[in-house]
Amino acid sequence: MTPFFIADLHLGHDNICKFLREDGTKLRPWDNVREMDEALIDNFNSEVRDGDVIYFLGDIAMNEKGIASLKRFRGHKELILGNHDNLKFTELFNIFRRITSQKKKHELMMTHVPIHAGSFNQFRANIHGHLHHRKVLTPEGSVDPRYLCVSVEHTNYRPISLDEVLVRLRGIQ
């Protein structure tokens, strides 16, 4: 059983394929939501096996179409709620074995929105979503290594394993 992490799928979100980064390039490489949803499902299922645990760190599906797509994802699914997860809980409980606002596991705090920097006395790092292609910065303007954004834009549009998370966090005391 391998733990995996992913955030900000935005399944069924018709306009996300039109969103642009600050430099004017497309946020997502697909022309439409149907292509995006199918690619995300294929990428996901090529990594995750039926017995694996997957932590979805928010903003997973935007509508009924997105919920229907979630049913095709492998693994034991746990949801950390995001700011766009406004769907009916009865629908979500049929897909996810646990739903919460945050979870601490493996010395890591999992959230959708990055936590306040003053909270790090309780755990090693914060795995989060919400920022899409951006990263949390220190007051000096460098990337803060205690945060790991697993929005699909940071993970090549696929889930990443706990081993990969630990590699990316290497060097944190």
C-alpha positions in Angstrom: 0.0 0.0 0.0 1.6 3.2 -1.2 0.4 6.7 -0.1 0.0 9.2 -3.0 -0.8 12.9 -3.0 -2.5 15.2 -5.6 -4.4 18.5 -5.5 -6.4 20.9 -7.7 -7.6 18.5 -10.3 -10.7 20.7 -11.0 -12.4 17.9 -12.8 -15.3 19.1 -14.9 -14.1 22.7 -14.7 -15.0 24.0 -18.2 -12.9 27.2 -18.1 -9.6 26.0 -16.4 -8.1 25.1 -19.8 -8.4 28.8 -20.7 -6.6 30.1 -17.6 -3.2 31.7 -18.1 0.0 32.0 -16.0 1.4 35.4 -15.3 3.7 35.1 -18.3 0.7 34.5 -20.6 1.3 30.8 -21.2 -1.6 28.3 -20.6 -2.0 26.9 -17.1 -3.0 23.5 -18.4 -1.9 22.0 -21.7 -5.3 20.8 -22.9 -7.8 22.5 -25.3 -10.9 21.4 -23.4 -12.1 19.9 -20.1 -13.0 16.5 -21.7 -9.4 16.1 -22.8 -8.1 17.3 -19.5 -10.3 15.0 -17.4 -9.4 11.9 -19.5 -5.7 12.7 -19.3 -5.8 13.2 -15.5 -7.6 9.9 -15.1 -5.1 8.0 -17.3 -2.1 9.6 -15.5 -3.6 8.8 -12.1 -4.4 5.2 -12.9 -1.0 4.6 -14.4 0.5 5.4 -11.0 -2.0 4.3 -8.4 -3.0 0.6 -7.7 -6.3 -0.5 -6.2 -4.8 -1.0 -2.7 -2.9 2.3 -2.6 -4.1 5.3 -0.5 -4.5 8.6 -2.3 -4.8 11.9 -0.5 -6.7 14.4 -2.6 -5.8 17.9 -1.2 -8.7 19.8 -2.3 -10.4 21.3 -5.4 -11.1 18.0 -6.9 -14.3 18.4 -8.9 -16.4 21.3 -9.9 -19.7 19.7 -10.8 -21.6 16.4 -11.3 -19.5 15.7 -14.4 -16.4 16.0 -12.3 -17.8 13.7 -9.6 -18.6 11.1 -12.2 -15.0 11.2 -13.4 -13.7 10.7 -9.8 -15.4 7.3 -9.7 -13.0 6.1 -12.3 -9.9 6.8 -10.1 -8.2 3.8 -8.4 -7.2 3.5 -4.8 -8.6 4.2 -1.4 -9.5 7.9 -1.5 -9.3 10.4 1.3 -10.3 14.1 0.8 -8.8 17.2 2.4 -11.5 19.8 1.5 -10.5 22.7 -0.7 -12.1 26.1 -1.2 -13.9 24.9 -4.4 -15.2 21.6 -2.9 -18.8 22.8 -2.6 -20.5 19.6 -3.9 -23.0 17.7 -1.9 -21.4 15.7 0.9 -23.6 12.7 0.2 -21.9 12.4 -3.3 -18.5 12.9 -1.8 -19.0 10.2 0.9 -19.9 7.7 -1.8 -16.3 8.2 -3.2 -14.1 9.1 -0.3 -13.5 6.9 2.7 -12.6 10.0 4.8 -13.3 13.7 4.4 -11.6 16.3 6.6 -10.2 19.8 6.5 -6.6 18.7 7.3 -4.7 15.6 8.3 -1.4 15.0 10.0 0.5 11.8 9.0 4.1 10.8 8.4 5.2 14.0 10.3 3.5 16.0 7.5 0.5 18.3 7.7 -1.8 17.9 4.7 -4.0 20.9 3.9 -5.5 22.5 0.8 -4.4 26.1 1.6 -0.8 26.4 2.9 -0.6 26.7 6.7 0.8 29.7 8.6 4.6 29.5 9.0 4.2 29.7 12.8 2.7 26.3 12.9 5.8 24.3 12.0 6.7 23.4 15.5 4.2 20.6 15.3 5.4 18.8 12.1 8.1 18.7 9.5 6.5 20.1 6.4 3.2 21.1 4.9 1.9 19.3 1.8 -0.7 21.4 0.2 -2.5 22.5 -3.0 -4.3 25.7 -3.8 -1.4 27.6 -5.4 -1.5 25.8 -8.7 1.8 26.8 -10.5 3.0 29.1 -7.7 5.0 28.3 -4.5 5.2 29.6 -0.9 7.9 32.1 -0.5 9.9 33.3 2.5 9.8 37.0 3.5 13.1 37.3 1.6 11.5 36.0 -1.6 13.0 32.6 -1.9 11.0 29.3 -2.1 10.2 28.1 1.5 11.4 24.5 1.5 9.0 23.5 4.3 6.0 23.7 1.9 5.4 21.3 -0.9 2.6 22.1 -3.4 1.1 19.0 -5.0 -1.2 20.9 -7.3 -1.2 19.0 -10.6 0.8 21.8 -12.2 3.7 20.9 -9.9 3.5 17.1 -10.4 3.3 16.7 -14.1 -0.5 16.2 -13.9 -0.2 13.0 -11.9 -0.2 11.9 -8.3 3.2 11.7 -6.5 4.1 9.0 -3.9 5.2 9.5 -0.4 8.7 8.5 -1.5 8.7 11.3 -4.1 7.4 13.7 -1.5 10.3 12.8 0.8 12.8 13.3 -2.0 11.4 16.7 -2.8 11.5 17.6 0.9 15.1 16.3 1.4 17.2 18.7 3.4 14.5 19.8 5.8 15.5 19.2 9.4 
